[in-house]
Amino acid sequence: MLYELKMQERFDAGEDSERNRTILKLITRAQQRGADHTAVIADLADFYDISKAEAQRYYDQAQLTNSH
């Protein structure tokens, strides 16, 4: 049982990591296409069923990543 729990935790962590990469790529593409900041935040929140504050954190993270 403990082994199965650990494997599920690893799987979930991998899913979260993949989701993060996907969201950051979407933001980058939207910015490259000239999408409005507010629209990107609203679309992310709606599509991923997250709060606008969480969507804003992803947006900020994308900004930091893209500035390097």
C-alpha positions in Angstrom: 0.0 0.0 0.0 2.8 2.4 0.9 4.5 1.7 -2.4 1.3 2.4 -4.4 0.9 5.7 -2.5 4.5 6.7 -3.3 4.0 5.8 -7.0 0.8 7.9 -7.1 2.6 10.8 -5.6 5.3 10.6 -8.2 2.7 10.4 -11.0 0.8 13.4 -9.6 4.0 15.4 -9.4 4.8 14.6 -13.0 1.4 15.6 -14.1 1.7 18.9 -12.3 5.1 19.5 -13.8 3.8 18.8 -17.3 0.8 21.1 -16.7 3.1 23.9 -15.6 5.2 23.5 -18.7 2.1 23.5 -20.9 0.6 26.6 -19.3 3.9 28.5 -19.6 4.1 27.6 -23.3 0.6 28.7 -23.9 1.3 32.1 -22.2 4.5 32.6 -24.2 2.6 31.8 -27.5 -0.2 34.2 -26.6 2.3 36.9 -25.8 4.1 36.3 -29.1 0.7 36.7 -30.9 0.1 40.0 -29.1 -2.7 38.8 -26.8 -3.9 41.1 -24.2 -2.6 40.4 -20.6 -6.1 40.5 -19.2 -7.5 38.2 -21.8 -4.7 35.6 -21.3 -5.3 35.6 -17.5 -9.1 35.2 -17.9 -8.7 32.4 -20.5 -6.2 30.5 -18.3 -8.4 30.8 -15.3 -11.4 29.6 -17.3 -9.8 26.8 -19.2 -7.8 25.3 -16.3 -10.5 26.1 -13.7 -8.1 28.0 -11.5 -8.4 31.4 -9.8 -7.4 34.6 -11.6 -4.7 35.0 -8.9 -3.2 31.6 -9.8 -3.4 32.4 -13.5 -1.6 35.7 -12.7 1.2 33.8 -10.9 1.7 31.6 -14.0 1.7 34.7 -16.2 4.3 36.3 -13.9 6.4 33.1 -14.0 6.3 33.1 -17.8 7.5 36.7 -17.8 10.5 35.8 -15.6 11.3 32.8 -17.7 11.1 34.6 -21.0 13.2 37.5 -19.8 16.3 35.3 -19.4 
